[in-house]
Amino acid sequence: MACVTPEGKPTESGKKILNALKSGAASPEEVAKISGLPLFRVRSGLRDMVQVDLAKEEGEGKYKLTEKGGKFIE
């Protein structure tokens, strides 16, 4: 998992994704644009984050920060 450590905490890339979600980005494309990360990394990172409850998928292709995920960002 490139965006989540084995302990379930976000890496630096993961924190960029979480910050983008906090700013209101919902689609992987929006997250990539705000975070400056490549779209392929954002897509895989979001999948990883959903598995450890840092983000959740709402609707088709839209993501939202969870309460747990919010604890890891400034």
PDB file of N, CA, C and O in Angstrom:
ATOM      1  N   MET A   1       0.843  -1.184   0.000  1.00  0.00           N
ATOM      2  CA  MET A   1       0.000   0.000   0.000  1.00  0.00           C
ATOM      3  C   MET A   1       0.889   1.247   0.000  1.00  0.00           C
ATOM      4  O   MET A   1       1.582   1.523   0.979  1.00  0.00           O
ATOM      5  N   ALA A   2       0.862   1.975  -1.076  1.00  0.00           N
ATOM      6  CA  ALA A   2       1.738   3.132  -1.215  1.00  0.00           C
ATOM      7  C   ALA A   2       1.263   4.338  -0.406  1.00  0.00           C
ATOM      8  O   ALA A   2       2.070   5.200  -0.059  1.00  0.00           O
ATOM      9  N   CYS A   3      -0.008   4.411  -0.107  1.00  0.00           N
ATOM     10  CA  CYS A   3      -0.550   5.583   0.584  1.00  0.00           C
ATOM     11  C   CYS A   3      -0.933   5.301   2.031  1.00  0.00           C
ATOM     12  O   CYS A   3      -1.312   6.211   2.768  1.00  0.00           O
ATOM     13  N   VAL A   4      -0.834   4.039   2.433  1.00  0.00           N
ATOM     14  CA  VAL A   4      -1.187   3.652   3.794  1.00  0.00           C
ATOM     15  C   VAL A   4      -0.102   2.702   4.305  1.00  0.00           C
ATOM     16  O   VAL A   4       0.304   1.779   3.599  1.00  0.00           O
ATOM     17  N   THR A   5       0.364   2.931   5.532  1.00  0.00           N
ATOM     18  CA  THR A   5       1.380   2.057   6.121  1.00  0.00           C
ATOM     19  C   THR A   5       0.736   0.746   6.563  1.00  0.00           C
ATOM     20  O   THR A   5      -0.489   0.660   6.640  1.00  0.00           O
ATOM     21  N   PRO A   6       1.538  -0.273   6.853  1.00  0.00           N
ATOM     22  CA  PRO A   6       0.969  -1.527   7.358  1.00  0.00           C
ATOM     23  C   PRO A   6       0.166  -1.345   8.651  1.00  0.00           C
ATOM     24  O   PRO A   6      -0.693  -2.166   8.974  1.00  0.00           O
ATOM     25  N   GLU A   7       0.452  -0.258   9.394  1.00  0.00           N
ATOM     26  CA  GLU A   7      -0.293   0.020  10.628  1.00  0.00           C
ATOM     27  C   GLU A   7      -1.611   0.743  10.359  1.00  0.00           C
ATOM     28  O   GLU A   7      -2.364   1.017  11.293  1.00  0.00           O
ATOM     29  N   GLY A   8      -1.901   1.057   9.090  1.00  0.00           N
ATOM     30  CA  GLY A   8      -3.147   1.727   8.742  1.00  0.00           C
ATOM     31  C   GLY A   8      -3.098   3.235   8.826  1.00  0.00           C
ATOM     32  O   GLY A   8      -4.139   3.890   8.872  1.00  0.00           O
ATOM     33  N   LYS A   9      -1.887   3.801   8.847  1.00  0.00           N
ATOM     34  CA  LYS A   9      -1.733   5.255   8.895  1.00  0.00           C
ATOM     35  C   LYS A   9      -1.334   5.765   7.513  1.00  0.00           C
ATOM     36  O   LYS A   9      -0.654   5.061   6.767  1.00  0.00           O
ATOM     37  N   PRO A  10      -1.754   6.985   7.167  1.00  0.00           N
ATOM     38  CA  PRO A  10      -1.410   7.502   5.842  1.00  0.00           C
ATOM     39  C   PRO A  10       0.064   7.873   5.732  1.00  0.00           C
ATOM     40  O   PRO A  10       0.663   8.385   6.678  1.00  0.00           O
ATOM     41  N   THR A  11       0.633   7.608   4.569  1.00  0.00           N
ATOM     42  CA  THR A  11       1.984   8.055   4.244  1.00  0.00           C
ATOM     43  C   THR A  11       1.896   9.522   3.821  1.00  0.00           C
ATOM     44  O   THR A  11       0.819  10.115   3.882  1.00  0.00           O
ATOM     45  N   GLU A  12       3.006  10.110   3.397  1.00  0.00           N
ATOM     46  CA  GLU A  12       2.967  11.502   2.924  1.00  0.00           C
ATOM     47  C   GLU A  12       2.010  11.644   1.731  1.00  0.00           C
ATOM     48  O   GLU A  12       1.242  12.603   1.655  1.00  0.00           O
ATOM     49  N   SER A  13       2.062  10.682   0.804  1.00  0.00           N
ATOM     50  CA  SER A  13       1.133  10.715  -0.332  1.00  0.00           C
ATOM     51  C   SER A  13      -0.299  10.580   0.157  1.00  0.00           C
ATOM     52  O   SER A  13      -1.201  11.259  -0.334  1.00  0.00           O
ATOM     53  N   GLY A  14      -0.497   9.709   1.116  1.00  0.00           N
ATOM     54  CA  GLY A  14      -1.829   9.517   1.681  1.00  0.00           C
ATOM     55  C   GLY A  14      -2.365  10.777   2.322  1.00  0.00           C
ATOM     56  O   GLY A  14      -3.550  11.086   2.197  1.00  0.00           O
ATOM     57  N   LYS A  15      -1.493  11.512   3.014  1.00  0.00           N
ATOM     58  CA  LYS A  15      -1.921  12.769   3.645  1.00  0.00           C
ATOM     59  C   LYS A  15      -2.326  13.801   2.600  1.00  0.00           C
ATOM     60  O   LYS A  15      -3.251  14.582   2.823  1.00  0.00           O
ATOM     61  N   LYS A  16      -1.636  13.808   1.458  1.00  0.00           N
ATOM     62  CA  LYS A  16      -2.009  14.720   0.374  1.00  0.00           C
ATOM     63  C   LYS A  16      -3.401  14.386  -0.138  1.00  0.00           C
ATOM     64  O   LYS A  16      -4.199  15.280  -0.421  1.00  0.00           O
ATOM     65  N   ILE A  17      -3.686  13.104  -0.254  1.00  0.00           N
ATOM     66  CA  ILE A  17      -5.015  12.679  -0.712  1.00  0.00           C
ATOM     67  C   ILE A  17      -6.072  13.065   0.314  1.00  0.00           C
ATOM     68  O   ILE A  17      -7.129  13.578  -0.052  1.00  0.00           O
ATOM     69  N   LEU A  18      -5.801  12.825   1.587  1.00  0.00           N
ATOM     70  CA  LEU A  18      -6.764  13.181   2.632  1.00  0.00           C
ATOM     71  C   LEU A  18      -7.010  14.686   2.669  1.00  0.00           C
ATOM     72  O   LEU A  18      -8.149  15.123   2.835  1.00  0.00           O
ATOM     73  N   ASN A  19      -5.958  15.476   2.515  1.00  0.00           N
ATOM     74  CA  ASN A  19      -6.125  16.930   2.481  1.00  0.00           C
ATOM     75  C   ASN A  19      -6.969  17.372   1.290  1.00  0.00           C
ATOM     76  O   ASN A  19      -7.774  18.297   1.403  1.00  0.00           O
ATOM     77  N   ALA A  20      -6.783  16.712   0.152  1.00  0.00           N
ATOM     78  CA  ALA A  20      -7.592  17.038  -1.025  1.00  0.00           C
ATOM     79  C   ALA A  20      -9.060  16.696  -0.767  1.00  0.00           C
ATOM     80  O   ALA A  20      -9.952  17.446  -1.164  1.00  0.00           O
ATOM     81  N   LEU A  21      -9.308  15.569  -0.106  1.00  0.00           N
ATOM     82  CA  LEU A  21     -10.694  15.212   0.226  1.00  0.00           C
ATOM     83  C   LEU A  21     -11.288  16.230   1.196  1.00  0.00           C
ATOM     84  O   LEU A  21     -12.462  16.584   1.084  1.00  0.00           O
ATOM     85  N   LYS A  22     -10.491  16.696   2.135  1.00  0.00           N
ATOM     86  CA  LYS A  22     -10.967  17.694   3.093  1.00  0.00           C
ATOM     87  C   LYS A  22     -11.365  18.981   2.384  1.00  0.00           C
ATOM     88  O   LYS A  22     -12.313  19.652   2.793  1.00  0.00           O
ATOM     89  N   SER A  23     -10.647  19.323   1.329  1.00  0.00           N
ATOM     90  CA  SER A  23     -10.926  20.567   0.607  1.00  0.00           C
ATOM     91  C   SER A  23     -12.173  20.466  -0.266  1.00  0.00           C
ATOM     92  O   SER A  23     -12.572  21.444  -0.899  1.00  0.00           O
ATOM     93  N   GLY A  24     -12.783  19.295  -0.299  1.00  0.00           N
ATOM     94  CA  GLY A  24     -14.026  19.148  -1.047  1.00  0.00           C
ATOM     95  C   GLY A  24     -13.914  18.320  -2.313  1.00  0.00           C
ATOM     96  O   GLY A  24     -14.921  18.082  -2.979  1.00  0.00           O
ATOM     97  N   ALA A  25     -12.723  17.880  -2.660  1.00  0.00           N
ATOM     98  CA  ALA A  25     -12.575  17.037  -3.846  1.00  0.00           C
ATOM     99  C   ALA A  25     -13.326  15.729  -3.618  1.00  0.00           C
ATOM    100  O   ALA A  25     -13.321  15.190  -2.511  1.00  0.00           O
ATOM    101  N   ALA A  26     -13.958  15.230  -4.650  1.00  0.00           N
ATOM    102  CA  ALA A  26     -14.738  14.014  -4.485  1.00  0.00           C
ATOM    103  C   ALA A  26     -14.338  12.921  -5.465  1.00  0.00           C
ATOM    104  O   ALA A  26     -14.377  11.742  -5.116  1.00  0.00           O
ATOM    105  N   SER A  27     -13.959  13.283  -6.664  1.00  0.00           N
ATOM    106  CA  SER A  27     -13.586  12.269  -7.652  1.00  0.00           C
ATOM    107  C   SER A  27     -12.070  12.083  -7.637  1.00  0.00           C
ATOM    108  O   SER A  27     -11.340  12.981  -7.217  1.00  0.00           O
ATOM    109  N   PRO A  28     -11.595  10.933  -8.087  1.00  0.00           N
ATOM    110  CA  PRO A  28     -10.147  10.734  -8.168  1.00  0.00           C
ATOM    111  C   PRO A  28      -9.451  11.804  -9.013  1.00  0.00           C
ATOM    112  O   PRO A  28      -8.330  12.211  -8.707  1.00  0.00           O
ATOM    113  N   GLU A  29     -10.111  12.250 -10.061  1.00  0.00           N
ATOM    114  CA  GLU A  29      -9.523  13.279 -10.923  1.00  0.00           C
ATOM    115  C   GLU A  29      -9.351  14.603 -10.166  1.00  0.00           C
ATOM    116  O   GLU A  29      -8.330  15.277 -10.304  1.00  0.00           O
ATOM    117  N   GLU A  30     -10.361  14.966  -9.365  1.00  0.00           N
ATOM    118  CA  GLU A  30     -10.267  16.192  -8.567  1.00  0.00           C
ATOM    119  C   GLU A  30      -9.167  16.068  -7.510  1.00  0.00           C
ATOM    120  O   GLU A  30      -8.404  17.006  -7.280  1.00  0.00           O
ATOM    121  N   VAL A  31      -9.099  14.903  -6.875  1.00  0.00           N
ATOM    122  CA  VAL A  31      -8.071  14.669  -5.852  1.00  0.00           C
ATOM    123  C   VAL A  31      -6.683  14.773  -6.483  1.00  0.00           C
ATOM    124  O   VAL A  31      -5.787  15.389  -5.906  1.00  0.00           O
ATOM    125  N   ALA A  32      -6.500  14.184  -7.651  1.00  0.00           N
ATOM    126  CA  ALA A  32      -5.208  14.235  -8.347  1.00  0.00           C
ATOM    127  C   ALA A  32      -4.821  15.674  -8.669  1.00  0.00           C
ATOM    128  O   ALA A  32      -3.668  16.068  -8.490  1.00  0.00           O
ATOM    129  N   LYS A  33      -5.772  16.443  -9.138  1.00  0.00           N
ATOM    130  CA  LYS A  33      -5.487  17.837  -9.500  1.00  0.00           C
ATOM    131  C   LYS A  33      -5.082  18.642  -8.266  1.00  0.00           C
ATOM    132  O   LYS A  33      -4.110  19.395  -8.318  1.00  0.00           O
ATOM    133  N   ILE A  34      -5.807  18.496  -7.166  1.00  0.00           N
ATOM    134  CA  ILE A  34      -5.518  19.272  -5.953  1.00  0.00           C
ATOM    135  C   ILE A  34      -4.239  18.794  -5.267  1.00  0.00           C
ATOM    136  O   ILE A  34      -3.441  19.603  -4.794  1.00  0.00           O
ATOM    137  N   SER A  35      -4.051  17.481  -5.218  1.00  0.00           N
ATOM    138  CA  SER A  35      -2.906  16.927  -4.486  1.00  0.00           C
ATOM    139  C   SER A  35      -1.604  16.979  -5.276  1.00  0.00           C
ATOM    140  O   SER A  35      -0.521  16.937  -4.692  1.00  0.00           O
ATOM    141  N   GLY A  36      -1.705  17.069  -6.593  1.00  0.00           N
ATOM    142  CA  GLY A  36      -0.511  17.051  -7.434  1.00  0.00           C
ATOM    143  C   GLY A  36       0.044  15.654  -7.656  1.00  0.00           C
ATOM    144  O   GLY A  36       1.143  15.494  -8.188  1.00  0.00           O
ATOM    145  N   LEU A  37      -0.714  14.640  -7.249  1.00  0.00           N
ATOM    146  CA  LEU A  37      -0.284  13.249  -7.418  1.00  0.00           C
ATOM    147  C   LEU A  37      -0.821  12.691  -8.729  1.00  0.00           C
ATOM    148  O   LEU A  37      -1.858  13.145  -9.213  1.00  0.00           O
ATOM    149  N   PRO A  38      -0.127  11.708  -9.313  1.00  0.00           N
ATOM    150  CA  PRO A  38      -0.632  11.075 -10.532  1.00  0.00           C
ATOM    151  C   PRO A  38      -1.961  10.358 -10.263  1.00  0.00           C
ATOM    152  O   PRO A  38      -2.184   9.815  -9.181  1.00  0.00           O
ATOM    153  N   LEU A  39      -2.820  10.371 -11.256  1.00  0.00           N
ATOM    154  CA  LEU A  39      -4.145   9.779 -11.114  1.00  0.00           C
ATOM    155  C   LEU A  39      -4.073   8.305 -10.713  1.00  0.00           C
ATOM    156  O   LEU A  39      -4.881   7.857  -9.900  1.00  0.00           O
ATOM    157  N   PHE A  40      -3.120   7.535 -11.267  1.00  0.00           N
ATOM    158  CA  PHE A  40      -3.038   6.111 -10.920  1.00  0.00           C
ATOM    159  C   PHE A  40      -2.733   5.930  -9.433  1.00  0.00           C
ATOM    160  O   PHE A  40      -3.244   5.004  -8.803  1.00  0.00           O
ATOM    161  N   ARG A  41      -1.903   6.811  -8.870  1.00  0.00           N
ATOM    162  CA  ARG A  41      -1.576   6.715  -7.446  1.00  0.00           C
ATOM    163  C   ARG A  41      -2.787   7.097  -6.591  1.00  0.00           C
ATOM    164  O   ARG A  41      -3.044   6.473  -5.561  1.00  0.00           O
ATOM    165  N   VAL A  42      -3.521   8.111  -7.016  1.00  0.00           N
ATOM    166  CA  VAL A  42      -4.721   8.531  -6.285  1.00  0.00           C
ATOM    167  C   VAL A  42      -5.748   7.402  -6.274  1.00  0.00           C
ATOM    168  O   VAL A  42      -6.330   7.102  -5.231  1.00  0.00           O
ATOM    169  N   ARG A  43      -5.972   6.784  -7.417  1.00  0.00           N
ATOM    170  CA  ARG A  43      -6.969   5.695  -7.479  1.00  0.00           C
ATOM    171  C   ARG A  43      -6.583   4.538  -6.561  1.00  0.00           C
ATOM    172  O   ARG A  43      -7.425   4.034  -5.817  1.00  0.00           O
ATOM    173  N   SER A  44      -5.335   4.119  -6.605  1.00  0.00           N
ATOM    174  CA  SER A  44      -4.919   3.006  -5.745  1.00  0.00           C
ATOM    175  C   SER A  44      -4.913   3.448  -4.284  1.00  0.00           C
ATOM    176  O   SER A  44      -5.268   2.671  -3.398  1.00  0.00           O
ATOM    177  N   GLY A  45      -4.513   4.690  -4.032  1.00  0.00           N
ATOM    178  CA  GLY A  45      -4.512   5.200  -2.669  1.00  0.00           C
ATOM    179  C   GLY A  45      -5.906   5.271  -2.075  1.00  0.00           C
ATOM    180  O   GLY A  45      -6.100   4.938  -0.906  1.00  0.00           O
ATOM    181  N   LEU A  46      -6.868   5.696  -2.859  1.00  0.00           N
ATOM    182  CA  LEU A  46      -8.247   5.758  -2.372  1.00  0.00           C
ATOM    183  C   LEU A  46      -8.773   4.361  -2.043  1.00  0.00           C
ATOM    184  O   LEU A  46      -9.468   4.174  -1.045  1.00  0.00           O
ATOM    185  N   ARG A  47      -8.440   3.385  -2.882  1.00  0.00           N
ATOM    186  CA  ARG A  47      -8.862   2.005  -2.589  1.00  0.00           C
ATOM    187  C   ARG A  47      -8.272   1.536  -1.267  1.00  0.00           C
ATOM    188  O   ARG A  47      -8.963   0.934  -0.445  1.00  0.00           O
ATOM    189  N   ASP A  48      -6.971   1.821  -1.068  1.00  0.00           N
ATOM    190  CA  ASP A  48      -6.308   1.447   0.182  1.00  0.00           C
ATOM    191  C   ASP A  48      -6.967   2.137   1.375  1.00  0.00           C
ATOM    192  O   ASP A  48      -7.187   1.514   2.414  1.00  0.00           O
ATOM    193  N   MET A  49      -7.277   3.407   1.227  1.00  0.00           N
ATOM    194  CA  MET A  49      -7.846   4.184   2.329  1.00  0.00           C
ATOM    195  C   MET A  49      -9.259   3.740   2.677  1.00  0.00           C
ATOM    196  O   MET A  49      -9.655   3.780   3.842  1.00  0.00           O
ATOM    197  N   VAL A  50     -10.010   3.323   1.684  1.00  0.00           N
ATOM    198  CA  VAL A  50     -11.351   2.797   1.961  1.00  0.00           C
ATOM    199  C   VAL A  50     -11.235   1.513   2.784  1.00  0.00           C
ATOM    200  O   VAL A  50     -12.030   1.283   3.695  1.00  0.00           O
ATOM    201  N   GLN A  51     -10.254   0.684   2.466  1.00  0.00           N
ATOM    202  CA  GLN A  51     -10.075  -0.583   3.194  1.00  0.00           C
ATOM    203  C   GLN A  51      -9.764  -0.375   4.662  1.00  0.00           C
ATOM    204  O   GLN A  51     -10.146  -1.204   5.488  1.00  0.00           O
ATOM    205  N   VAL A  52      -9.077   0.711   5.015  1.00  0.00           N
ATOM    206  CA  VAL A  52      -8.720   0.958   6.420  1.00  0.00           C
ATOM    207  C   VAL A  52      -9.563   2.081   7.033  1.00  0.00           C
ATOM    208  O   VAL A  52      -9.227   2.597   8.099  1.00  0.00           O
ATOM    209  N   ASP A  53     -10.653   2.458   6.364  1.00  0.00           N
ATOM    210  CA  ASP A  53     -11.635   3.425   6.873  1.00  0.00           C
ATOM    211  C   ASP A  53     -11.090   4.841   7.054  1.00  0.00           C
ATOM    212  O   ASP A  53     -11.512   5.554   7.964  1.00  0.00           O
ATOM    213  N   LEU A  54     -10.159   5.251   6.197  1.00  0.00           N
ATOM    214  CA  LEU A  54      -9.712   6.646   6.207  1.00  0.00           C
ATOM    215  C   LEU A  54     -10.547   7.484   5.243  1.00  0.00           C
ATOM    216  O   LEU A  54     -10.626   8.705   5.373  1.00  0.00           O
ATOM    217  N   ALA A  55     -11.161   6.817   4.287  1.00  0.00           N
ATOM    218  CA  ALA A  55     -12.048   7.462   3.319  1.00  0.00           C
ATOM    219  C   ALA A  55     -13.168   6.479   3.016  1.00  0.00           C
ATOM    220  O   ALA A  55     -13.049   5.281   3.275  1.00  0.00           O
ATOM    221  N   LYS A  56     -14.259   7.003   2.462  1.00  0.00           N
ATOM    222  CA  LYS A  56     -15.340   6.109   2.052  1.00  0.00           C
ATOM    223  C   LYS A  56     -15.858   6.542   0.692  1.00  0.00           C
ATOM    224  O   LYS A  56     -15.806   7.713   0.316  1.00  0.00           O
ATOM    225  N   GLU A  57     -16.357   5.553  -0.027  1.00  0.00           N
ATOM    226  CA  GLU A  57     -16.901   5.833  -1.357  1.00  0.00           C
ATOM    227  C   GLU A  57     -18.372   6.163  -1.206  1.00  0.00           C
ATOM    228  O   GLU A  57     -19.135   5.424  -0.583  1.00  0.00           O
ATOM    229  N   GLU A  58     -18.754   7.284  -1.789  1.00  0.00           N
ATOM    230  CA  GLU A  58     -20.145   7.713  -1.766  1.00  0.00           C
ATOM    231  C   GLU A  58     -20.607   7.858  -3.200  1.00  0.00           C
ATOM    232  O   GLU A  58     -20.143   8.735  -3.929  1.00  0.00           O
ATOM    233  N   GLY A  59     -21.503   7.012  -3.591  1.00  0.00           N
ATOM    234  CA  GLY A  59     -21.940   7.065  -4.971  1.00  0.00           C
ATOM    235  C   GLY A  59     -20.867   6.523  -5.893  1.00  0.00           C
ATOM    236  O   GLY A  59     -19.846   6.001  -5.446  1.00  0.00           O
ATOM    237  N   GLU A  60     -21.108   6.650  -7.146  1.00  0.00           N
ATOM    238  CA  GLU A  60     -20.195   6.090  -8.134  1.00  0.00           C
ATOM    239  C   GLU A  60     -18.983   6.985  -8.350  1.00  0.00           C
ATOM    240  O   GLU A  60     -19.094   8.069  -8.922  1.00  0.00           O
ATOM    241  N   GLY A  61     -17.834   6.526  -7.889  1.00  0.00           N
ATOM    242  CA  GLY A  61     -16.593   7.240  -8.128  1.00  0.00           C
ATOM    243  C   GLY A  61     -16.394   8.507  -7.323  1.00  0.00           C
ATOM    244  O   GLY A  61     -15.537   9.322  -7.666  1.00  0.00           O
ATOM    245  N   LYS A  62     -17.154   8.692  -6.271  1.00  0.00           N
ATOM    246  CA  LYS A  62     -17.000   9.870  -5.413  1.00  0.00           C
ATOM    247  C   LYS A  62     -16.547   9.412  -4.033  1.00  0.00           C
ATOM    248  O   LYS A  62     -17.031   8.406  -3.514  1.00  0.00           O
ATOM    249  N   TYR A  63     -15.627  10.147  -3.448  1.00  0.00           N
ATOM    250  CA  TYR A  63     -15.046   9.765  -2.164  1.00  0.00           C
ATOM    251  C   TYR A  63     -15.193  10.879  -1.152  1.00  0.00           C
ATOM    252  O   TYR A  63     -15.293  12.056  -1.499  1.00  0.00           O
ATOM    253  N   LYS A  64     -15.203  10.479   0.112  1.00  0.00           N
ATOM    254  CA  LYS A  64     -15.359  11.426   1.212  1.00  0.00           C
ATOM    255  C   LYS A  64     -14.421  11.019   2.345  1.00  0.00           C
ATOM    256  O   LYS A  64     -14.171   9.835   2.572  1.00  0.00           O
ATOM    257  N   LEU A  65     -13.922  12.004   3.031  1.00  0.00           N
ATOM    258  CA  LEU A  65     -13.070  11.800   4.191  1.00  0.00           C
ATOM    259  C   LEU A  65     -13.914  11.232   5.336  1.00  0.00           C
ATOM    260  O   LEU A  65     -15.024  11.707   5.575  1.00  0.00           O
ATOM    261  N   THR A  66     -13.403  10.228   6.040  1.00  0.00           N
ATOM    262  CA  THR A  66     -14.107   9.725   7.219  1.00  0.00           C
ATOM    263  C   THR A  66     -13.602  10.454   8.458  1.00  0.00           C
ATOM    264  O   THR A  66     -12.604  11.172   8.401  1.00  0.00           O
ATOM    265  N   GLU A  67     -14.282  10.269   9.556  1.00  0.00           N
ATOM    266  CA  GLU A  67     -13.844  10.872  10.816  1.00  0.00           C
ATOM    267  C   GLU A  67     -12.438  10.382  11.177  1.00  0.00           C
ATOM    268  O   GLU A  67     -11.590  11.161  11.612  1.00  0.00           O
ATOM    269  N   LYS A  68     -12.209   9.091  10.989  1.00  0.00           N
ATOM    270  CA  LYS A  68     -10.877   8.513  11.269  1.00  0.00           C
ATOM    271  C   LYS A  68      -9.815   9.154  10.381  1.00  0.00           C
ATOM    272  O   LYS A  68      -8.731   9.494  10.854  1.00  0.00           O
ATOM    273  N   GLY A  69     -10.119   9.318   9.109  1.00  0.00           N
ATOM    274  CA  GLY A  69      -9.172   9.935   8.181  1.00  0.00           C
ATOM    275  C   GLY A  69      -8.883  11.378   8.533  1.00  0.00           C
ATOM    276  O   GLY A  69      -7.760  11.849   8.356  1.00  0.00           O
ATOM    277  N   GLY A  70      -9.886  12.084   9.032  1.00  0.00           N
ATOM    278  CA  GLY A  70      -9.722  13.479   9.418  1.00  0.00           C
ATOM    279  C   GLY A  70      -8.743  13.679  10.554  1.00  0.00           C
ATOM    280  O   GLY A  70      -8.185  14.767  10.697  1.00  0.00           O
ATOM    281  N   LYS A  71      -8.521  12.662  11.362  1.00  0.00           N
ATOM    282  CA  LYS A  71      -7.603  12.775  12.494  1.00  0.00           C
ATOM    283  C   LYS A  71      -6.137  12.829  12.047  1.00  0.00           C
ATOM    284  O   LYS A  71      -5.260  13.181  12.836  1.00  0.00           O
ATOM    285  N   PHE A  72      -5.874  12.482  10.788  1.00  0.00           N
ATOM    286  CA  PHE A  72      -4.492  12.429  10.303  1.00  0.00           C
ATOM    287  C   PHE A  72      -4.074  13.656   9.500  1.00  0.00           C
ATOM    288  O   PHE A  72      -2.957  13.701   8.985  1.00  0.00           O
ATOM    289  N   ILE A  73      -4.948  14.647   9.387  1.00  0.00           N
ATOM    290  CA  ILE A  73      -4.593  15.823   8.600  1.00  0.00           C
ATOM    291  C   ILE A  73      -4.614  17.074   9.474  1.00  0.00           C
ATOM    292  O   ILE A  73      -5.248  17.103  10.529  1.00  0.00           O
ATOM    293  N   GLU A  74      -3.921  18.089   9.020  1.00  0.00           N
ATOM    294  CA  GLU A  74      -3.837  19.348   9.758  1.00  0.00           C
ATOM    295  C   GLU A  74      -5.036  20.209   9.473  1.00  0.00           C
ATOM    296  O   GLU A  74      -5.143  21.313  10.007  1.00  0.00           O
TER     297      GLU A  74
END
